[in-house]
Amino acid sequence: MGFQVLDDAWCQDALIADAPLFNRWAQDIASGSMPLPQEVLHPHDQLLGKHFEALIACWLGASPHFKLLAHSAQLQEGKRTVGELDFLVEDLRHGRTLHLEVASKFYLAAEDEGGWHQWVGPSGRHDTLKVKMDKLVTQLGATRMPAGRSLLQEKRITSPEPVLLMKGWFFHHFSRLHRHRKPQWAHPEYNAGWWCKPNEAHQVMGNDAVRILPLPKGRWLGRFHPEGSDPPLHWTRLEQVLSDHFSRTHRALMCAVVIEGEAGWEEISRGFVVHKNWPAMGR
C-alpha cells in the first residue's frame, strides 16, 4: 500500500527506551503533581481518536529519542484546508524522519469472516475497518500531494517515510469467541473481546463470581485498573442498567467483566453490549 505499519516490535522497543520517562510521569502522578495536560489525564467527552493522538503527542514531545517537528499540521491550498498530517517527527535513534498517522479503533465482527467490510464500529455500518483503512491510505499519501509537498518545503523536511501506528481491539460475537476468524492481516496476538445484544448479556455474564463494570469512553484504551469510585455490579443488575442506557442512547456500552482476586477486582474480559438494531443502524 506504499507505507509501513509500525509493528509491535517497534512499539515495544520504543516504549522500553522511554521507560524512565514513563516511570517519572507515574511517580509525579502518584505524588499528586500533574506532568500531563488535564485533557490527557481526564479526556471526558473528547473523541477517542483525539485522546489517543494527544497521548502520543505528549510522549513524542517529551521523549529524548524523538524530535517532534509538527503535530496536526494543516494542509492548505490557497485559503482552503484540504487535509492534515498527524505528526512529522524525527526518529533520532534510527536516523529517519517519519510522517506518522495514528489511530485507535474498536471493531466488531458483524459476520464471522476476515474481510474488512464485515468489521463494524460499535456505532454501526457507517464505520467499518475497510472505510477507515481506505481513509488512512489517503492520509498517508498526503505528503506526495501539492499541499503536502508545500508544507514539507516550508518546514525544510525532505521525503519523510509514511508510517501508521494503529492500536485497538477486535470483538467477536460471544458465541464464537473461541472459534472465530481473525481480520485480514491482523496481528496474531491482537486484543480480543466479545460483543452481544442486550437480550444475550446474561449468557455472557451470568455467573455469581463475576461483577460487571460499565466503562466510560475515557477508559476504553487501557486495561481496567480499579478506582475507589468504581462500583462493580452484580450481573443480575445488568438488565436494568442496559434498559436505562438504551432508553437514552443507541451507543454501545463497553463493559469489563471483573472478578475479585488477592489484589482486588481484576479484569478477566471485556466487550460491548450493542443496540438491538446494530449493525444496521446509522449514527
N, C-alpha and C positions, 0 to 999 in steps of 0.2 A: 504493500500500500504506500510505500515511499517514506515511511517513518519508522522509528524504533519504539518499541514498548519497553519501558523500564521495568525489568522483571524483579522477582522477589530477591534474587541475589544482590542486585544493585541496591535495592532499598535497604536490605539488612546491612550491607557494607557501609552505606551512608549513615544509617542510624547508629551503628556501633561506633563509627568515627566521631559522632557528635554526642556520645553518651555523657561526657562531662557537662555539656551544655544542658541536656535534659535533666540530669541529676541536680544541677544548680537551680533550675526552674522549679523542680519538685520540692527542693528544700525551702526555697523562697515562699512558695505557696503554703507549705506546711507551717511556716513560721508566721504567716499572716500577711506577708507582703505580696504585691501583685506584679510579677515581672511581665505579664502579658496583658494586652488590652482587654477591657471588660467584654467587648463583643466576641472575643475569642473564648474567654473562660465561661461566659454566660450568653450563649447565642440567641436564646429566646425564640423569636419568630423569624430569625434570619434563615434564608434559604439554605438547605443542607449543602449544596454545592459551593455557595459563597462562604459558608462556615469552614468547609474543608480547605478552600482556597486561602482563607485568612490564616488557618493553622500553618499551611505550607509557607505562606509569606513570612510569618513570624520566624519559622525555622530558617529559611534561606537568608533572611535579613540578619539574623544573629549568628549564624554559623561561620566559623573561621575557614571553612572548606568551600564556601561558595561566595561569589560576589554578585549581588542582585543588581542587575542593570536596569530593569524595568518591570513593573507589575501593573496589570490591567492597562496596557498601552493601547490607546485608541488609534485606529487606522482611519485616516481621513482622505477623502477625495474632494478637494475644494473645501466647502463648508459642510460636507456630508460625512457622517461617521458610517463606515462600511464594515467595520469589524473590530476585533480586539484580540490582543495577544495576552495570555495569562501571565507568562513570565519570559523574560530574557535574562539568562543567568550564566555566569562563568563557573564551570566545574573545575576548581583550582587543582584538585588532586589529580585529575585526569587530563588537564590541559585542553579543555574544549569548551566551546560556547554553545548553550542549549536554548532553543525555543521550546519551552516546556508548557504543555497544556495539561491541566489536572482535572480529574472528575471523580466524584464519589457517588455511586449509583446502587440502587437496590431493585432487582428484577425477579419476577415470579414466573414460574413455568405455567403458562396457560394450557399448553399441551406438553406431553412428555416427549420432547424431541429437542435436538440441538440447534435448530435453525433460529437465528437471532430474532426473527419476526415473531416468534412464539414466546419470547421472554418480555414480559409486560411489566411496567411500573405499577406500584400499588394504587395509583390513582386512575388507571385504565388505559385503554388502547391507544390514546394519543401519544403515549410514551413507551417506546419499545427499544430494546437493545440495538436493533438494526437502525432505527431513526437516530439514536444517539451516536452510534459509530459512524454513520454517514456524515453527521454534523462535525464530529471530531476530525474526520479525514479532511473536510473542507478547512477547518480551523488550522490544522497542522500544515496545510499548504499555503497559509496566508502570507508568509514571508516571500513567496515567489510572485505574488500579485503586485501590481504597481504601487498600491498604497503601502504594502509591506516593505517593498524594496526602498521606498522613500523614507519610511521610518528607520530602517537599518542604516541608510546613508546618513540620516540626521544624527543618529547615535554612534556612528562610525563603527558599526558591527558588520563583520564580513561572514556571510554564509553560516549562520547558526544551524546546528543539527536539530531537526524537528523530532521531539520525543514526547511520549504520552505516559503520564503517571495516573493510572486509574485503579481505584480501590472500591470495595463494596462487598455486597453479599448476593448470593443467589438462593432462591427459596423454591422448594418443591412441595407439591401437594402432600399433606402428611401421610397419605396412604401409599405414596411412592418414595418416601424419604430414603429408604434403604435399597431401592432397586430402580433408580432413576437414570436418565440420560443427562449428561452434563452439556452446558452450552458449548458450541463450537469454539475451539481454541482457548477454552478456559484453563486457568492454572489448575493442575491436578489436585491441589490441596486448597481449593477456594473455600471461603467461609460459606457454609451451607445452613439453611434454616428451613422451616416448614411454613405453609400457609393453609388456611381453611376458611370456610364460610361460617357465619355466626351459628348456624344450626349444627355445625360439626365440631365446635370448640370443645364440647365436653368429651369427645373421643380423643382429643389431643391431650387434655389436661386433667381428666377425671381420675385423680389419684390423691389419696389423703396425705401423702408425704410431701406433695409439691404445693407451692404457692405461685401466684401469678402477680407480675408487676408490670402494668402498662408503662411504656417508656415514651416520654415526650421526644420530639424530633431532635432536640439538642443532645440527647443521649443515645442516638442511633449509631454513632460512628465507632464507639469503643465498647469493650466488654463491660458488663454490669459490675459496678463497684457500689456496694451498699452505702447509703447515706442515712443519717439519723432520721430524716423525714420520710424515708421510704416505708409505705405501708403494704407489704405483700398481702395479697388477698387469697383467701381460701377459694378453691376452684368453684365451689357452689355459688359464690357471689358473682361469678363471671357473667352469667346470663343477664343479670340486672345491669352490670357495667356496660355490656355490649348493647343492650337495649337503649340505655341512656345515651351512649356515644352515637349510635347510628340514627337516633331520633334527631340529632343536631347536625350531623355531617355525614357525607359519603366517604370521607377519608378513612383509609385503612388504619387499624390500630396495631402498632407493634407491641408485642408482649414478651417479656423474659420469663421463662419458667425457672423457678429457683427452688432450691432445697436447702434445708438447714444443715450446715456442717460444723466442724470444730471452730472455724473462724467466722461463723455467722452464715448469712444467706449467700449461697453460691449459685451462679447461673449454670443450668445444665442444657438449655436450648433456648432458642428464640424464634419468633415467627410473626407473621401478620395474620390477623383476622380481617378479612376483606368484606366489603359490602356485598350483599346477596346478589347484586347485579354485575359484580366485577367478572370478567374484564370488559364487558361490552359498554359500560358506562363511559361518558366523557369526563371532563374536568368536574 
